[in-house]
Amino acid sequence: MEDEVDRLVAAWRRERPDLDVEPLEVLSRVSRLARHLDRARRLAFAEHSLEPWEFDVLTALRRAGTPYQLSPGQLLTQTLVTSGTMTNRIDRLAKKSLVERLPDPSDRRGVLVRLTDEGRDRADQALAGLLDQERAILAELSRAQRGELAGLLRQLTAPFDNIPG
């Protein structure tokens, strides 16, 4: 079975036989798959009236477990955005009644962001929709192949995820 990357690689091998284009065989497929995954994610979230960034914040709170709350700093760490961006996101989610701000009992100047019941329901529904989309993307692979692929991708991404700072 041939795909677009096979055609791209063949063209580069023809046009630039002096270059080793082997990395394209893996990373161009990863890049193309990321675009397909992004489309599937956006579709799953849109079905629940959520933007991808909203899903990221809501699910970070949902994963925290009861009482589904984190400090803005903890949300920054999990979502990899700036402080100003997170403040804006919290404001927008609070306006939609998906999160609420509460005083931090351990820091009089601090706040905690808590998921509302509506926010939890939306996060749960969007996650279920996302998993349906992702299962469809992976349907051509056996359970063993998915496990092997997950391990190989972990090997590639771990160094990036474990960079200090």
C-alpha positions in Angstrom: 0.0 0.0 0.0 1.5 3.3 -1.1 0.8 6.7 0.5 1.5 10.3 -0.2 4.8 10.2 1.8 6.0 7.3 -0.4 5.5 9.6 -3.4 7.1 12.5 -1.7 10.2 10.5 -0.7 10.5 9.0 -4.2 10.4 12.4 -5.7 13.2 13.7 -3.3 15.3 10.6 -4.0 15.0 11.3 -7.7 15.7 15.0 -7.4 18.3 14.9 -4.6 20.0 11.5 -4.7 22.8 13.1 -2.7 20.7 13.4 0.4 19.5 10.7 2.9 15.8 11.4 3.0 15.0 8.4 5.3 13.8 10.7 8.2 11.0 11.9 6.0 9.6 8.3 5.9 8.8 8.5 9.6 8.5 12.1 10.5 6.4 13.2 7.5 3.9 10.5 8.4 3.9 11.7 12.0 3.3 15.3 10.8 0.5 14.2 8.5 -1.0 12.1 11.2 -0.9 15.1 13.6 -2.9 17.1 11.1 -5.5 14.4 10.8 -5.6 14.0 14.6 -6.0 17.8 15.0 -9.0 17.7 12.7 -10.5 14.8 14.6 -10.0 16.6 17.9 -11.5 19.8 16.7 -14.6 17.8 15.5 -15.0 16.0 18.7 -14.7 19.2 20.8 -17.0 21.2 18.5 -19.7 18.6 19.0 -19.6 19.7 22.7 -19.2 23.4 22.0 -15.6 23.4 23.1 -12.4 24.8 21.6 -9.2 22.7 22.0 -7.8 25.0 24.6 -11.0 24.8 26.6 -10.8 21.0 26.5 -7.2 21.2 27.7 -8.0 23.3 30.7 -11.2 21.5 31.6 -9.6 18.0 31.4 -6.5 19.2 33.4 -9.0 20.0 36.2 -11.0 16.8 35.6 -7.8 14.6 35.9 -7.0 16.3 39.2 -9.8 14.3 40.8 -12.3 15.5 43.5 -12.7 18.4 44.1 -11.5 19.0 40.5 -9.4 22.1 41.3 -5.9 23.4 40.7 -4.0 26.6 41.1 -3.4 28.7 38.0 0.3 27.8 38.3 -0.6 24.1 38.2 -2.7 24.7 35.1 0.2 26.5 33.5 2.4 23.5 34.0 -0.1 21.1 32.5 -1.1 23.2 29.5 2.2 24.9 28.7 0.9 28.4 28.2 1.9 31.8 29.6 0.5 33.3 32.8 -1.4 36.0 30.8 -2.8 33.4 28.5 -4.0 31.2 31.4 -5.6 34.2 33.1 -7.5 35.0 29.9 -8.6 31.3 29.5 -9.8 31.1 33.1 -11.8 34.3 32.6 -13.4 33.0 29.5 -14.3 29.6 31.0 -15.7 31.3 34.2 -17.9 33.5 32.0 -19.3 30.3 30.4 -19.8 28.8 33.9 -17.5 25.9 33.2 -15.0 26.9 36.0 -15.1 29.0 39.1 -12.4 30.9 41.1 -12.2 30.2 44.8 -9.9 31.6 47.4 -6.9 29.4 48.2 -7.2 28.4 51.9 -3.5 27.9 52.1 -2.6 31.3 50.5 -4.7 34.4 51.3 -3.5 36.0 48.0 -4.0 32.9 45.9 -6.9 31.4 44.1 -7.9 28.0 43.0 -9.8 27.2 39.8 -12.5 24.6 40.2 -14.5 22.7 37.6 -18.2 23.3 37.8 -20.7 20.4 37.3 -21.4 21.7 33.8 -17.6 21.9 33.1 -17.1 18.3 34.3 -20.0 17.0 32.2 -18.7 18.8 29.1 -15.2 17.5 29.7 -16.4 14.0 30.1 -18.6 14.1 27.0 -15.9 15.6 24.9 -13.4 13.1 26.1 -15.7 10.2 25.1 -16.1 11.8 21.6 -12.4 12.3 21.3 -11.7 8.6 22.1 -14.2 7.5 19.5 -12.4 9.6 16.9 -9.0 8.3 18.0 -10.2 4.7 18.0 -11.3 5.2 14.4 -7.8 6.6 13.5 -6.1 3.6 15.1 -8.6 1.0 13.7 -6.2 -0.4 11.2 -3.7 -1.5 13.9 -3.9 -4.5 16.1 -3.7 -4.1 19.9 -0.1 -5.4 19.7 0.8 -2.9 17.0 -0.8 0.0 18.9 1.3 -1.0 21.9 4.5 -1.2 19.9 3.8 2.1 18.2 3.1 3.8 21.6 6.4 2.5 22.9 8.3 3.8 19.9 6.7 7.2 20.1 7.3 7.3 23.8 11.0 6.7 23.1 11.0 9.7 20.6 9.0 12.1 22.8 10.4 11.3 26.3 13.6 13.4 25.8 11.4 16.4 24.9 9.0 15.9 27.8 11.9 15.5 30.3 13.8 18.7 29.5 14.3 20.7 32.7 12.6 24.2 32.7 
